[in-house]
């Protein structure tokens, strides 16, 4: 009996040290590409025996939580984020990429960079850094609280165009069954590499995560996983 008690006490003492570490990341709610990036990171962190959890919130709220350390970081953001939020450390290489794209109902024109939409009324999602940076200085920009709201505004002709990453836009339009009315214009405005960010208290974890992303990228796992996740999202609409 005494031996059983000793074994149980040893197991209890060992328990906390063997518990799996948990990292909580802010993820912009209702943006399909944020979901894809999060699931890609889940695979990366699993290789490090770390469990990921997500806080799905609007874009600005996500930055407030991550930059103050209320959560452990951001799923994916543009590369200039650390300049404006120095408590967030960029993990390299990039985990994902986006292609900001113009969506419209009636207009037809060749897209030649951000200046080609300057004269239109434009919808963007508040807190999405690529859209905010690309439309900076433009006077007819409406920032919505969610991607779905922006799609509905475009459908109601309250804006001329909306800008979001190509994949997320296609997924949102399909979700709302508006494929016959809303379409993307070509080519995308640009292609942007986007990076995972961790709060500065996890500074020691940054190179470990970066090395794992690099290994999985070199093996082709990252690209295959992204392709699979995108197909799953689009087929589930």
C-alpha positions in Angstrom: 0.0 0.0 0.0 2.8 2.3 1.0 4.5 1.7 -2.4 1.3 2.6 -4.3 1.0 5.9 -2.4 4.6 6.8 -3.2 4.1 6.0 -6.9 0.9 8.2 -6.9 2.8 11.1 -5.3 5.6 10.8 -7.8 3.1 10.9 -10.7 1.4 14.0 -9.2 4.7 15.7 -8.8 5.7 15.0 -12.4 2.4 16.0 -13.8 2.8 19.8 -14.1 6.3 19.6 -15.6 5.0 17.3 -18.4 1.9 19.4 -19.1 1.7 20.6 -22.7 2.4 24.3 -23.1 -0.4 26.4 -24.5 -0.1 29.5 -26.6 -3.1 31.7 -27.2 -3.2 33.8 -30.4 -5.4 36.6 -31.5 -7.1 35.8 -34.8 -9.2 38.2 -36.8 -12.8 36.9 -36.7 -14.6 35.7 -39.8 -11.6 36.2 -42.2 -11.1 32.8 -43.9 -7.4 33.4 -44.5 -6.9 33.9 -40.8 -8.5 30.5 -40.2 -6.1 29.0 -42.7 -3.1 30.7 -41.2 -4.1 29.5 -37.8 -4.4 25.9 -38.8 -1.1 26.1 -40.5 0.4 27.4 -37.3 -1.3 24.6 -35.4 0.7 22.1 -37.4 3.9 24.0 -36.8 3.4 24.3 -33.0 2.4 20.6 -32.8 5.9 19.7 -33.9 7.1 21.7 -30.9 4.7 20.0 -28.6 2.8 23.2 -28.0 -1.0 23.5 -28.2 -2.5 26.5 -29.9 -5.8 28.3 -28.8 -7.3 31.2 -30.7 -9.1 34.3 -29.6 -11.4 35.3 -32.5 -12.0 39.1 -32.3 -12.2 42.1 -34.7 -8.9 43.3 -36.1 -8.3 46.3 -33.9 -9.3 44.3 -30.8 -6.8 41.6 -31.8 -4.0 44.1 -31.9 -5.0 45.5 -28.5 -5.0 42.1 -26.9 -1.7 40.9 -28.5 0.3 44.1 -28.1 -0.5 44.4 -24.4 0.2 40.7 -23.8 -3.3 39.7 -22.9 -2.8 37.0 -25.5 0.5 35.5 -26.7 0.6 36.9 -30.2 -1.1 37.2 -33.6 -1.8 34.5 -36.2 -0.5 36.5 -39.2 0.0 40.1 -40.0 1.9 42.2 -42.5 5.7 42.6 -42.1 5.6 46.2 -40.9 3.5 45.4 -37.8 6.4 45.5 -35.3 7.2 49.1 -36.4 3.8 50.2 -35.0 3.6 47.6 -32.3 7.1 47.1 -30.9 6.0 44.6 -28.3 5.1 42.1 -31.1 8.1 40.2 -32.6 7.9 39.0 -36.2 8.6 35.3 -36.8 10.5 34.6 -40.0 10.1 33.2 -42.6 6.6 34.2 -43.6 3.8 31.7 -42.7 1.4 32.7 -45.5 0.7 35.3 -48.2 -2.3 37.3 -49.3 -3.4 38.8 -52.6 -5.4 41.9 -51.9 -8.0 42.0 -54.6 -10.7 44.3 -55.9 -14.3 42.9 -55.9 -17.2 44.7 -57.6 -20.7 44.1 -58.9 -20.8 46.1 -62.1 -17.5 47.8 -62.8 -15.0 46.3 -65.3 -11.4 47.7 -65.5 -7.8 46.5 -65.5 -6.4 46.8 -62.0 -3.0 48.5 -62.0 -2.1 48.9 -58.3 -3.9 50.7 -55.5 -4.1 54.0 -57.4 -6.4 52.4 -59.9 -9.2 52.4 -57.3 -8.6 55.9 -55.8 -11.6 57.5 -57.5 -14.1 54.9 -56.3 -15.9 54.4 -53.0 -14.0 51.6 -51.3 -14.9 49.1 -48.6 -12.2 47.6 -46.3 -12.3 45.6 -43.1 -11.2 47.6 -40.1 -7.9 46.4 -38.6 -6.7 44.6 -41.7 -3.3 46.2 -42.1 -2.8 45.6 -45.8 -6.1 47.2 -46.8 -5.6 50.2 -44.4 -2.0 50.8 -45.8 -3.1 50.4 -49.4 -5.9 52.9 -49.1 -4.2 55.4 -46.9 -4.8 58.9 -48.2 -7.8 57.9 -50.2 -10.9 60.0 -49.3 -13.8 57.6 -50.0 -13.0 54.6 -47.8 -15.4 52.9 -45.5 -14.0 50.6 -42.8 -16.5 47.8 -41.8 -16.4 45.7 -38.7 -16.5 42.4 -40.6 -16.0 40.9 -44.0 -19.6 39.7 -44.3 -20.8 43.3 -43.6 -18.6 44.6 -46.3 -19.9 42.0 -48.8 -23.4 43.0 -48.0 -22.6 46.7 -48.4 -21.2 46.0 -51.9 -24.3 43.9 -52.8 -26.5 46.8 -51.7 -24.5 49.2 -53.9 -23.4 51.3 -50.9 -19.8 51.1 -52.1 -18.3 50.8 -55.6 -15.7 48.2 -54.8 -14.4 46.3 -51.8 -10.9 45.1 -51.1 -9.9 41.9 -49.3 -7.6 39.0 -50.0 -8.6 37.0 -53.0 -9.3 33.7 -51.1 -11.2 35.3 -48.2 -13.3 37.4 -50.6 -14.2 34.4 -52.7 -15.1 32.4 -49.6 -17.3 35.2 -48.2 -19.1 35.8 -51.5 -19.8 32.1 -51.8 -21.0 31.9 -48.2 -23.6 34.6 -48.9 -24.5 33.0 -52.2 -23.6 36.1 -54.2 -21.3 34.6 -56.8 -23.7 35.6 -59.6 -23.5 39.3 -58.5 -20.1 39.9 -57.0 -16.8 39.1 -58.8 -13.1 39.8 -58.4 -11.1 41.9 -60.9 -7.7 40.9 -62.2 -4.9 41.1 -61.4 -4.7 41.3 -57.6 -3.5 44.6 -56.3 -0.3 43.0 -55.0 1.0 39.8 -53.3 2.0 40.3 -49.7 4.0 37.9 -47.4 2.4 37.8 -44.0 4.1 36.8 -40.8 3.3 35.2 -37.5 4.0 37.5 -34.5 4.6 36.7 -30.8 4.6 39.0 -27.8 8.0 40.0 -26.6 7.7 37.8 -23.5 8.0 34.8 -25.8 11.2 36.1 -27.4 13.0 32.8 -26.8 10.3 30.9 -28.7 10.6 33.0 -31.8 13.7 31.3 -33.4 12.3 27.9 -32.6 9.0 28.6 -34.4 10.9 30.2 -37.2 13.1 27.2 -37.7 10.1 24.8 -37.8 8.3 27.0 -40.4 11.5 27.0 -42.4 11.8 23.2 -42.3 8.2 22.6 -43.2 8.4 25.1 -46.0 11.5 23.5 -47.4 9.8 20.1 -47.4 6.7 21.5 -49.1 4.4 20.8 -46.2 3.4 24.4 -45.7 2.3 24.8 -49.3 0.5 21.5 -49.3 -1.3 22.3 -46.1 -2.4 25.7 -47.3 -3.8 24.2 -50.5 -5.7 21.5 -48.6 -7.1 24.0 -46.1 -8.3 26.4 -48.9 -10.0 23.6 -50.7 -11.7 22.5 -47.5 -13.0 26.0 -46.8 -14.3 26.7 -50.3 -15.9 23.2 -50.6 -17.7 23.7 -47.3 -19.4 26.9 -48.4 
